[in-house]
Amino acid sequence: MLDRADVEEVIYRVAVSAFRYYVDKPAKELGYTVDEDVRWCTAPLTDHPDIDLAALEREIRQLITNPNADRQAFIRNLNAQAE
């Protein structure tokens, strides 16, 4: 089980990153990569042994960069793993 506070922090960070992302961001903000946002989003869960971090990072990358991604499913699935 995941700590509820960590889950809520990840959801918050994904929402902020998705809201602030735009297609030209890497070109307009020199040095920016979506990977830095992904790492920031997953930071609360990096030490948790039950998390497939690579899969979570792939999903979060999609949630940030794809405005049509199903964020509600992500939230439900993550909340289901919380205590």
N, CA, C and O atoms as CSV, one atom per row, in Angstrom:
chain,resi,resn,atom,element,x,y,z
A,1,MET,N,N,0.831,-1.186,0.000
A,1,MET,CA,C,0.000,0.000,0.000
A,1,MET,C,C,0.879,1.253,0.000
A,1,MET,O,O,1.963,1.284,0.582
A,2,LEU,N,N,0.380,2.255,-0.657
A,2,LEU,CA,C,1.069,3.538,-0.723
A,2,LEU,C,C,0.510,4.484,0.326
A,2,LEU,O,O,-0.661,4.390,0.695
A,3,ASP,N,N,1.330,5.379,0.796
A,3,ASP,CA,C,0.897,6.391,1.733
A,3,ASP,C,C,-0.028,7.379,1.014
A,3,ASP,O,O,0.290,7.851,-0.077
A,4,ARG,N,N,-1.151,7.681,1.619
A,4,ARG,CA,C,-2.156,8.574,1.017
A,4,ARG,C,C,-1.550,9.950,0.689
A,4,ARG,O,O,-1.841,10.515,-0.366
A,5,ALA,N,N,-0.730,10.478,1.566
A,5,ALA,CA,C,-0.128,11.790,1.329
A,5,ALA,C,C,0.786,11.752,0.102
A,5,ALA,O,O,0.812,12.705,-0.677
A,6,ASP,N,N,1.531,10.665,-0.076
A,6,ASP,CA,C,2.406,10.542,-1.243
A,6,ASP,C,C,1.588,10.465,-2.527
A,6,ASP,O,O,1.947,11.076,-3.533
A,7,VAL,N,N,0.498,9.720,-2.494
A,7,VAL,CA,C,-0.380,9.594,-3.658
A,7,VAL,C,C,-0.961,10.955,-4.025
A,7,VAL,O,O,-0.964,11.340,-5.194
A,8,GLU,N,N,-1.444,11.668,-3.042
A,8,GLU,CA,C,-2.013,12.990,-3.311
A,8,GLU,C,C,-0.962,13.952,-3.848
A,8,GLU,O,O,-1.263,14.793,-4.696
A,9,GLU,N,N,0.264,13.833,-3.360
A,9,GLU,CA,C,1.347,14.690,-3.847
A,9,GLU,C,C,1.663,14.382,-5.311
A,9,GLU,O,O,1.880,15.298,-6.104
A,10,VAL,N,N,1.688,13.106,-5.668
A,10,VAL,CA,C,1.951,12.726,-7.062
A,10,VAL,C,C,0.837,13.253,-7.965
A,10,VAL,O,O,1.115,13.815,-9.024
A,11,ILE,N,N,-0.394,13.079,-7.565
A,11,ILE,CA,C,-1.530,13.565,-8.360
A,11,ILE,C,C,-1.434,15.086,-8.542
A,11,ILE,O,O,-1.636,15.593,-9.645
A,12,TYR,N,N,-1.131,15.796,-7.482
A,12,TYR,CA,C,-0.980,17.253,-7.553
A,12,TYR,C,C,0.129,17.628,-8.526
A,12,TYR,O,O,-0.051,18.512,-9.365
A,13,ARG,N,N,1.272,16.963,-8.419
A,13,ARG,CA,C,2.410,17.299,-9.268
A,13,ARG,C,C,2.125,17.006,-10.738
A,13,ARG,O,O,2.534,17.769,-11.613
A,14,VAL,N,N,1.430,15.910,-11.013
A,14,VAL,CA,C,1.068,15.595,-12.395
A,14,VAL,C,C,0.124,16.664,-12.935
A,14,VAL,O,O,0.269,17.104,-14.075
A,15,ALA,N,N,-0.832,17.077,-12.128
A,15,ALA,CA,C,-1.774,18.110,-12.566
A,15,ALA,C,C,-1.054,19.422,-12.882
A,15,ALA,O,O,-1.323,20.047,-13.907
A,16,VAL,N,N,-0.149,19.834,-12.013
A,16,VAL,CA,C,0.601,21.070,-12.231
A,16,VAL,C,C,1.446,20.956,-13.495
A,16,VAL,O,O,1.470,21.875,-14.314
A,17,SER,N,N,2.130,19.841,-13.653
A,17,SER,CA,C,2.997,19.658,-14.823
A,17,SER,C,C,2.193,19.640,-16.116
A,17,SER,O,O,2.597,20.246,-17.108
A,18,ALA,N,N,1.063,18.954,-16.109
A,18,ALA,CA,C,0.225,18.889,-17.311
A,18,ALA,C,C,-0.343,20.264,-17.642
A,18,ALA,O,O,-0.418,20.640,-18.812
A,19,PHE,N,N,-0.737,21.003,-16.633
A,19,PHE,CA,C,-1.306,22.333,-16.846
A,19,PHE,C,C,-0.275,23.296,-17.425
A,19,PHE,O,O,-0.613,24.142,-18.253
A,20,ARG,N,N,0.984,23.173,-16.994
A,20,ARG,CA,C,2.023,24.112,-17.401
A,20,ARG,C,C,2.744,23.700,-18.684
A,20,ARG,O,O,3.530,24.475,-19.227
A,21,TYR,N,N,2.481,22.487,-19.170
A,21,TYR,CA,C,3.166,22.003,-20.363
A,21,TYR,C,C,2.475,22.520,-21.626
A,21,TYR,O,O,1.250,22.625,-21.683
A,22,TYR,N,N,3.280,22.836,-22.626
A,22,TYR,CA,C,2.756,23.161,-23.958
A,22,TYR,C,C,3.758,22.617,-24.969
A,22,TYR,O,O,4.929,22.419,-24.645
A,23,VAL,N,N,3.302,22.378,-26.181
A,23,VAL,CA,C,4.092,21.681,-27.192
A,23,VAL,C,C,5.455,22.325,-27.417
A,23,VAL,O,O,6.447,21.607,-27.543
A,24,ASP,N,N,5.539,23.624,-27.471
A,24,ASP,CA,C,6.800,24.313,-27.754
A,24,ASP,C,C,7.643,24.581,-26.507
A,24,ASP,O,O,8.669,25.254,-26.605
A,25,LYS,N,N,7.247,24.082,-25.359
A,25,LYS,CA,C,7.967,24.396,-24.130
A,25,LYS,C,C,9.451,24.030,-24.201
A,25,LYS,O,O,10.284,24.837,-23.790
A,26,PRO,N,N,9.816,22.850,-24.705
A,26,PRO,CA,C,11.255,22.536,-24.776
A,26,PRO,C,C,12.039,23.513,-25.665
A,26,PRO,O,O,13.210,23.781,-25.397
A,27,ALA,N,N,11.416,24.040,-26.702
A,27,ALA,CA,C,12.096,24.977,-27.599
A,27,ALA,C,C,12.145,26.390,-27.004
A,27,ALA,O,O,13.125,27.111,-27.194
A,28,LYS,N,N,11.107,26.775,-26.299
A,28,LYS,CA,C,11.026,28.135,-25.769
A,28,LYS,C,C,11.709,28.298,-24.416
A,28,LYS,O,O,12.144,29.393,-24.060
A,29,GLU,N,N,11.801,27.204,-23.667
A,29,GLU,CA,C,12.469,27.245,-22.364
A,29,GLU,C,C,13.721,26.385,-22.468
A,29,GLU,O,O,13.692,25.186,-22.189
A,30,LEU,N,N,14.801,27.002,-22.867
A,30,LEU,CA,C,16.037,26.279,-23.101
A,30,LEU,C,C,16.465,25.485,-21.872
A,30,LEU,O,O,16.472,25.991,-20.750
A,31,GLY,N,N,16.818,24.235,-22.115
A,31,GLY,CA,C,17.235,23.357,-21.035
A,31,GLY,C,C,16.110,22.527,-20.452
A,31,GLY,O,O,16.363,21.554,-19.743
A,32,TYR,N,N,14.860,22.901,-20.743
A,32,TYR,CA,C,13.726,22.149,-20.209
A,32,TYR,C,C,13.583,20.831,-20.949
A,32,TYR,O,O,13.727,20.765,-22.170
A,33,THR,N,N,13.296,19.779,-20.184
A,33,THR,CA,C,12.867,18.504,-20.765
A,33,THR,C,C,11.683,18.012,-19.953
A,33,THR,O,O,11.571,18.303,-18.762
A,34,VAL,N,N,10.812,17.276,-20.594
A,34,VAL,CA,C,9.664,16.723,-19.879
A,34,VAL,C,C,10.140,15.739,-18.808
A,34,VAL,O,O,9.442,15.507,-17.821
A,35,ASP,N,N,11.322,15.166,-19.004
A,35,ASP,CA,C,11.855,14.221,-18.021
A,35,ASP,C,C,12.037,14.863,-16.649
A,35,ASP,O,O,11.856,14.196,-15.631
A,36,GLU,N,N,12.391,16.142,-16.605
A,36,GLU,CA,C,12.539,16.785,-15.297
A,36,GLU,C,C,11.185,16.893,-14.596
A,36,GLU,O,O,11.112,16.751,-13.376
A,37,ASP,N,N,10.124,17.140,-15.343
A,37,ASP,CA,C,8.784,17.149,-14.745
A,37,ASP,C,C,8.385,15.743,-14.287
A,37,ASP,O,O,7.815,15.576,-13.209
A,38,VAL,N,N,8.682,14.752,-15.098
A,38,VAL,CA,C,8.340,13.366,-14.743
A,38,VAL,C,C,9.057,12.968,-13.453
A,38,VAL,O,O,8.443,12.380,-12.562
A,39,ARG,N,N,10.338,13.279,-13.348
A,39,ARG,CA,C,11.093,12.949,-12.121
A,39,ARG,C,C,10.521,13.676,-10.908
A,39,ARG,O,O,10.437,13.105,-9.821
A,40,TRP,N,N,10.125,14.942,-11.097
A,40,TRP,CA,C,9.526,15.694,-10.004
A,40,TRP,C,C,8.208,15.046,-9.573
A,40,TRP,O,O,7.919,14.951,-8.380
A,41,CYS,N,N,7.417,14.603,-10.541
A,41,CYS,CA,C,6.126,13.978,-10.232
A,41,CYS,C,C,6.287,12.665,-9.471
A,41,CYS,O,O,5.508,12.376,-8.562
A,42,THR,N,N,7.279,11.879,-9.831
A,42,THR,CA,C,7.435,10.556,-9.215
A,42,THR,C,C,8.264,10.577,-7.937
A,42,THR,O,O,8.344,9.566,-7.240
A,43,ALA,N,N,8.877,11.701,-7.622
A,43,ALA,CA,C,9.770,11.777,-6.458
A,43,ALA,C,C,9.164,11.241,-5.154
A,43,ALA,O,O,9.872,10.567,-4.406
A,44,PRO,N,N,7.892,11.506,-4.849
A,44,PRO,CA,C,7.356,10.979,-3.589
A,44,PRO,C,C,7.292,9.445,-3.528
A,44,PRO,O,O,7.165,8.877,-2.443
A,45,LEU,N,N,7.376,8.783,-4.669
A,45,LEU,CA,C,7.228,7.319,-4.687
A,45,LEU,C,C,8.504,6.581,-5.090
A,45,LEU,O,O,8.476,5.357,-5.220
A,46,THR,N,N,9.607,7.275,-5.289
A,46,THR,CA,C,10.805,6.621,-5.821
A,46,THR,C,C,11.371,5.550,-4.897
A,46,THR,O,O,11.991,4.602,-5.379
A,47,ASP,N,N,11.184,5.667,-3.611
A,47,ASP,CA,C,11.738,4.686,-2.674
A,47,ASP,C,C,10.759,3.581,-2.304
A,47,ASP,O,O,11.068,2.733,-1.467
A,48,HIS,N,N,9.583,3.583,-2.918
A,48,HIS,CA,C,8.580,2.571,-2.574
A,48,HIS,C,C,8.849,1.292,-3.358
A,48,HIS,O,O,8.910,1.324,-4.587
A,49,PRO,N,N,9.011,0.162,-2.661
A,49,PRO,CA,C,9.403,-1.085,-3.336
A,49,PRO,C,C,8.322,-1.687,-4.244
A,49,PRO,O,O,8.645,-2.461,-5.146
A,50,ASP,N,N,7.066,-1.350,-4.027
A,50,ASP,CA,C,5.982,-1.962,-4.806
A,50,ASP,C,C,5.639,-1.195,-6.080
A,50,ASP,O,O,4.697,-1.565,-6.781
A,51,ILE,N,N,6.374,-0.148,-6.391
A,51,ILE,CA,C,6.078,0.684,-7.558
A,51,ILE,C,C,6.972,0.302,-8.726
A,51,ILE,O,O,8.192,0.208,-8.587
A,52,ASP,N,N,6.350,0.083,-9.875
A,52,ASP,CA,C,7.102,-0.083,-11.116
A,52,ASP,C,C,7.359,1.330,-11.629
A,52,ASP,O,O,6.550,1.897,-12.363
A,53,LEU,N,N,8.492,1.881,-11.232
A,53,LEU,CA,C,8.781,3.284,-11.507
A,53,LEU,C,C,8.851,3.583,-13.000
A,53,LEU,O,O,8.402,4.641,-13.440
A,54,ALA,N,N,9.404,2.671,-13.775
A,54,ALA,CA,C,9.506,2.894,-15.224
A,54,ALA,C,C,8.119,2.997,-15.857
A,54,ALA,O,O,7.885,3.862,-16.701
A,55,ALA,N,N,7.209,2.130,-15.459
A,55,ALA,CA,C,5.841,2.172,-15.993
A,55,ALA,C,C,5.124,3.440,-15.549
A,55,ALA,O,O,4.411,4.067,-16.332
A,56,LEU,N,N,5.316,3.810,-14.293
A,56,LEU,CA,C,4.699,5.033,-13.781
A,56,LEU,C,C,5.225,6.258,-14.526
A,56,LEU,O,O,4.458,7.161,-14.856
A,57,GLU,N,N,6.521,6.290,-14.789
A,57,GLU,CA,C,7.105,7.409,-15.530
A,57,GLU,C,C,6.552,7.498,-16.947
A,57,GLU,O,O,6.268,8.592,-17.434
A,58,ARG,N,N,6.398,6.354,-17.611
A,58,ARG,CA,C,5.816,6.364,-18.973
A,58,ARG,C,C,4.393,6.913,-18.945
A,58,ARG,O,O,4.014,7.722,-19.792
A,59,GLU,N,N,3.615,6.470,-17.971
A,59,GLU,CA,C,2.232,6.935,-17.870
A,59,GLU,C,C,2.171,8.435,-17.577
A,59,GLU,O,O,1.382,9.159,-18.185
A,60,ILE,N,N,2.989,8.888,-16.664
A,60,ILE,CA,C,2.987,10.305,-16.315
A,60,ILE,C,C,3.448,11.152,-17.490
A,60,ILE,O,O,2.910,12.236,-17.714
A,61,ARG,N,N,4.430,10.681,-18.240
A,61,ARG,CA,C,4.890,11.422,-19.427
A,61,ARG,C,C,3.713,11.630,-20.387
A,61,ARG,O,O,3.544,12.720,-20.932
A,62,GLN,N,N,2.910,10.600,-20.591
A,62,GLN,CA,C,1.729,10.715,-21.453
A,62,GLN,C,C,0.715,11.698,-20.876
A,62,GLN,O,O,0.132,12.501,-21.605
A,63,LEU,N,N,0.511,11.630,-19.563
A,63,LEU,CA,C,-0.452,12.522,-18.924
A,63,LEU,C,C,-0.031,13.986,-19.047
A,63,LEU,O,O,-0.877,14.872,-19.168
A,64,ILE,N,N,1.267,14.233,-19.016
A,64,ILE,CA,C,1.764,15.599,-19.129
A,64,ILE,C,C,1.662,16.098,-20.566
A,64,ILE,O,O,1.213,17.220,-20.803
A,65,THR,N,N,2.072,15.280,-21.519
A,65,THR,CA,C,2.219,15.746,-22.902
A,65,THR,C,C,0.988,15.560,-23.775
A,65,THR,O,O,0.878,16.199,-24.822
A,66,ASN,N,N,0.063,14.704,-23.373
A,66,ASN,CA,C,-1.110,14.420,-24.192
A,66,ASN,C,C,-2.359,15.000,-23.525
A,66,ASN,O,O,-2.820,14.462,-22.518
A,67,PRO,N,N,-2.908,16.075,-24.062
A,67,PRO,CA,C,-4.081,16.683,-23.436
A,67,PRO,C,C,-5.315,15.787,-23.451
A,67,PRO,O,O,-6.276,16.049,-22.727
A,68,ASN,N,N,-5.301,14.741,-24.262
A,68,ASN,CA,C,-6.440,13.825,-24.322
A,68,ASN,C,C,-6.267,12.599,-23.442
A,68,ASN,O,O,-7.123,11.714,-23.447
A,69,ALA,N,N,-5.178,12.528,-22.689
A,69,ALA,CA,C,-4.926,11.367,-21.826
A,69,ALA,C,C,-5.994,11.270,-20.743
A,69,ALA,O,O,-6.536,12.281,-20.295
A,70,ASP,N,N,-6.288,10.039,-20.331
A,70,ASP,CA,C,-7.323,9.796,-19.327
A,70,ASP,C,C,-6.741,9.970,-17.923
A,70,ASP,O,O,-6.258,9.013,-17.318
A,71,ARG,N,N,-6.794,11.175,-17.428
A,71,ARG,CA,C,-6.241,11.464,-16.108
A,71,ARG,C,C,-7.104,10.899,-14.989
A,71,ARG,O,O,-6.590,10.579,-13.917
A,72,GLN,N,N,-8.381,10.774,-15.217
A,72,GLN,CA,C,-9.261,10.226,-14.184
A,72,GLN,C,C,-8.923,8.769,-13.892
A,72,GLN,O,O,-8.955,8.349,-12.735
A,73,ALA,N,N,-8.604,8.002,-14.910
A,73,ALA,CA,C,-8.213,6.606,-14.702
A,73,ALA,C,C,-6.928,6.527,-13.889
A,73,ALA,O,O,-6.800,5.685,-12.999
A,74,PHE,N,N,-5.974,7.407,-14.197
A,74,PHE,CA,C,-4.725,7.471,-13.449
A,74,PHE,C,C,-5.000,7.758,-11.973
A,74,PHE,O,O,-4.450,7.095,-11.093
A,75,ILE,N,N,-5.840,8.733,-11.712
A,75,ILE,CA,C,-6.165,9.103,-10.334
A,75,ILE,C,C,-6.847,7.942,-9.616
A,75,ILE,O,O,-6.504,7.633,-8.475
A,76,ARG,N,N,-7.809,7.299,-10.274
A,76,ARG,CA,C,-8.490,6.152,-9.652
A,76,ARG,C,C,-7.510,5.042,-9.316
A,76,ARG,O,O,-7.527,4.499,-8.211
A,77,ASN,N,N,-6.653,4.709,-10.275
A,77,ASN,CA,C,-5.699,3.610,-10.076
A,77,ASN,C,C,-4.702,3.922,-8.960
A,77,ASN,O,O,-4.385,3.052,-8.149
A,78,LEU,N,N,-4.221,5.133,-8.920
A,78,LEU,CA,C,-3.268,5.500,-7.872
A,78,LEU,C,C,-3.950,5.538,-6.511
A,78,LEU,O,O,-3.384,5.072,-5.522
A,79,ASN,N,N,-5.155,6.087,-6.450
A,79,ASN,CA,C,-5.898,6.129,-5.191
A,79,ASN,C,C,-6.218,4.722,-4.683
A,79,ASN,O,O,-6.262,4.495,-3.474
A,80,ALA,N,N,-6.440,3.791,-5.588
A,80,ALA,CA,C,-6.740,2.412,-5.187
A,80,ALA,C,C,-5.561,1.753,-4.491
A,80,ALA,O,O,-5.740,0.792,-3.743
A,81,GLN,N,N,-4.366,2.256,-4.726
A,81,GLN,CA,C,-3.170,1.692,-4.102
A,81,GLN,C,C,-2.817,2.353,-2.779
A,81,GLN,O,O,-1.853,1.957,-2.123
A,82,ALA,N,N,-3.588,3.356,-2.383
A,82,ALA,CA,C,-3.298,4.104,-1.145
A,82,ALA,C,C,-3.985,3.453,0.043
A,82,ALA,O,O,-4.991,2.759,-0.101
A,83,GLU,N,N,-3.419,3.693,1.218
A,83,GLU,CA,C,-3.975,3.160,2.469
A,83,GLU,C,C,-5.244,3.881,2.839
A,83,GLU,O,O,-5.855,3.570,3.862
